[in-house]
Amino acid sequence: MEQRRLNKTTKPDIELSEAACERIRSVLKKEGKHALRISLNEAGCSGLEYVLDYADLPIEGDLVVEQSGFQLFVDAEAYQKALIGLKIDFQQDVLSAAFVFNNPNKQGECGCGASFTI
């Protein structure tokens, strides 16, 4: 995987679909927050899972991406490890609604898709 030097001016190349942005804006408004923070947690069958948290301020070292109507805070260590090039969509049908992660760094995932390996 490509290694990049990260600093405060690094702009993550994480893409959010319009559906994902709409959902995030809606939930942030409901929660009274200004930003969404994405990071990783070591868990699940395959090792890593995405963590989405509502936030007002970034954690020291977070990369900040300005979106239309909100900010996305990205854990720099997680970005370097496994989030470079991540694309996030939001899909909804009659039975379910969920964020969908298209990660070019993913090598495999568990059967239920909740966790992945790099």
N, C-alpha and C positions, 0 to 999 in steps of 0.2 A: 504494500500500500504506500502511496505517496506520502512522504513526510514534509510538512510545511513548518516554517518558523512562524509562530503566532505572536502577535502583539496587539496592542489596543486598537490599532487601525485595521487589523485583519477583518475582512468582510466575509463571513461564512457564505458559501454557495448553496445554502439550503433553500429550496423552492417550496412555496405553499400554493396550492391551487386556489382559485377564487372561492370554491366551496369550503375549503379549510379556513380561509381568511374570514369568510362570513360566519362560520360556526364559532371561531375563536372570538371575534368581535362580540357576538351575541352572548357567549358565556362570560367573557370578561365584564361586560356591562352588567350582567345579572349578579356577578360576584363582587362588583365594585373595585376591580383591579385594572391595572393599566398594561400589563404585559403577561406573556406566556414564557415560561422557562422550560427548556428541553435539556435533559441530561440522560445518563444511563445508570442503570443499577445492575449489579451482578446478581442474577436470580434466574429462576425458571429452569426448564429442562436443558436449554442450550447455552446458557451462560449470561446473556445480556438482555435487558428489556428497556424499552423507552420509558422515560419518566417525564410527564407533563405536569407542571405546577403553575398556579396563578401567582403573580408577583407584582409588586410595585417598583422594586429596585433590583438591579442586578447584584449578584454575589460577586465579590472581588475576583477579577480575572475573567468574568463572563464576557463573551463577545456579544455585541448588541447589533441587531438588525432592525431597521425601521421598516415597518409594514404599513399598509394603508389602514390607519386607525388604531394601531397598537404597536408595541415593540415585542420583538422576540429576543429573549436572552438565551444564549447558547453556552453551556458549560464547555470551556475551552479544552479541557482534558478529554471529554467525551467526543468533542468535535474532531480533535486530532486522532483519537483512537478509532472512531467508527462512524462519524456523521458527515464526513466530507461528501458532497454531492447528493445528500438526502433530499428526497421529494416527498412531501406530505399532502395527502388528499383527504377529503371527508366524503364518505359515501353513506347514503341512507336509502333504505327500502322499507317495505311494509313491516318487516320483522326486526330490523336492526339499524343501528346507526353507529359508525365508528370512524376514527382516523385510520387511514391506510398509509403505511410507510413503504416507500420504494427506495431501498438502500443498496447502492452499487457495491458497498463493502461487504455485504452479507454473504457468507459462505454456505450457511445452512440455517435451518430453523426447526423448532420443535413441531410436532404434529398439529398442535392447536394454533401455532403461529404467534404465541405470546412472547417467545424469546428467540434469540438468534445467536449465531456464532460469526466471528470474523476471521 
